[in-house]
């Protein structure tokens, strides 16, 4: 249901899968990773805005996608 994908990064010598996060789950943010706003998820939310479920899930859990290591 989301356009944001998890990415693997080498953090402290260990391969780590970093998940996207959103407004509902900000505790999922990894401080050693740079995130960007997922434009695709915003567009998806706008297209399906009448359904209410898609925007809540998309922006609530997948708004920020991992891009690179700091």
C-alpha positions as CSV (number, residue, x, y, z in Angstrom):
1,X,0.0,0.0,0.0
2,X,3.0,2.3,0.2
3,X,5.6,3.6,-2.3
4,X,8.3,3.8,0.4
5,X,10.6,0.8,0.6
6,X,12.9,-0.3,3.4
7,X,16.6,-0.1,2.7
8,X,19.7,-1.9,4.0
9,X,22.5,0.2,5.5
10,X,25.8,-0.8,7.2
11,X,25.4,0.7,10.7
12,X,28.2,0.1,13.2
13,X,29.6,-2.7,11.1
14,X,26.2,-4.5,11.0
15,X,23.8,-4.7,8.0
16,X,20.6,-3.2,9.2
17,X,17.2,-3.0,7.4
18,X,15.8,0.5,8.0
19,X,12.0,0.9,7.6
20,X,10.2,4.1,6.5
21,X,8.3,5.9,9.2
22,X,5.4,8.4,9.4
23,X,3.5,10.7,11.7
24,X,2.0,7.8,13.7
25,X,5.2,6.0,14.4
26,X,8.1,8.6,14.8
27,X,9.9,6.3,17.2
28,X,10.9,4.1,14.2
29,X,13.2,6.9,13.0
30,X,16.9,5.9,13.0
31,X,19.1,8.9,14.0
32,X,22.0,7.7,11.9
33,X,20.0,7.8,8.6
34,X,18.9,10.7,6.4
35,X,15.2,10.6,5.4
36,X,13.2,12.4,2.8
37,X,9.5,12.9,2.3
38,X,8.0,10.4,-0.1
39,X,6.3,12.4,-2.8
40,X,4.8,9.2,-4.2
41,X,3.0,8.5,-0.9
42,X,1.7,12.1,-0.8
43,X,0.3,11.7,-4.3
44,X,-1.2,8.3,-3.4
45,X,-2.9,9.9,-0.4
46,X,-4.3,12.7,-2.5
47,X,-5.7,10.3,-5.1
48,X,-7.4,8.1,-2.5
49,X,-8.3,10.9,-0.1
50,X,-12.0,10.0,-0.2
51,X,-11.3,6.5,1.2
52,X,-9.7,8.0,4.4
53,X,-7.9,4.7,5.1
54,X,-5.2,5.0,2.4
55,X,-4.1,8.5,3.5
56,X,-4.0,7.6,7.2
57,X,-1.8,4.6,6.5
58,X,0.3,6.2,3.8
59,X,1.1,9.4,5.7
60,X,0.9,7.8,9.2
61,X,3.4,5.0,8.6
62,X,5.3,5.7,5.3
63,X,5.7,9.5,4.9
64,X,9.5,9.5,5.4
65,X,11.7,7.1,3.5
66,X,15.3,6.3,4.2
67,X,17.8,7.7,1.7
68,X,21.4,7.5,3.0
69,X,23.6,7.1,6.0
70,X,24.6,10.4,7.8
